Amino acid sequence: MSFRGAAGDEESCTVLENTQGEIPRFSRNDSQTPESSYNQLVVQVFLAGKDWQARALLRAQLLEEGVGVEAFETVREALAQLEFYAVRPALLLADISASDHPSADGESLANWAKRIPIWIIASHTSSVPGGLDGRGFERLLFRPIDLGELVEQVRQRVGRR
């Protein structure tokens, strides 16, 4: 089974190899080397948020725009990755508007705000937003947010054109 690229030519075709007893794997038959493919997939943004639909939609849009994204269900999971793997993304985007523990998430994120750029998405109705001012976050955003504008702002922030 193959999926043709926009041009419809075999050069940009992605092929799902048929294997017996193995997990199918994708391979590309174009001129990309593994090293160049890896460099394009470097995670640039950590995305954390409980609302899986919003998280999945934002992640998909950023990936379409060429921004490497790693998504997490909770702020705690994202921060564990930062701590354990010593990964430093260009941006951590945390949606705490639906968090079970918005105050604790805000506090944990504030501890990291001096080390990495953090954008917070909050709700105007939450009691936490006032406590977020002056905590070192690069940006505070409030719902509702226009997805297209947010994607463009993230692209500009991480330097993807």
BELURVEN-V182316 format. One record per pair of residues at least 24 apart in sequence whose C-alpha atoms are under 7 Angstrom apart, sorted by the first residue. I is the first residue (numbers start at 1). J is the second residue. If there is no record, write none. Layout:
{{I;J} {I;J}}
This chain:
{{41;68} {42;68} {43;68} {43;69} {43;70} {43;89} {44;68} {44;69} {44;89} {44;90} {44;91} {44;158} {45;69} {45;70} {45;89} {45;90} {45;91} {45;92} {46;70} {46;71} {46;78} {46;89} {46;91} {46;92} {46;93} {47;71} {47;72} {47;92} {47;93} {47;94} {48;72} {48;73} {48;74} {48;75} {48;78} {48;93} {48;94} {48;95} {49;73} {49;74} {49;75} {49;94} {49;95} {49;96} {50;74} {50;98} {50;99} {51;98} {61;151} {62;151} {66;160} {67;155} {67;160} {75;105} {88;116} {90;117} {90;158} {91;116} {91;117} {91;118} {92;117} {92;118} {92;119} {93;118} {93;119} {93;120} {94;119} {94;120} {94;121} {95;120} {95;121} {95;122} {96;121} {96;122} {97;121} {97;122} {97;123} {102;128} {103;128} {106;132} {110;135} {110;136} {110;137} {113;137}}
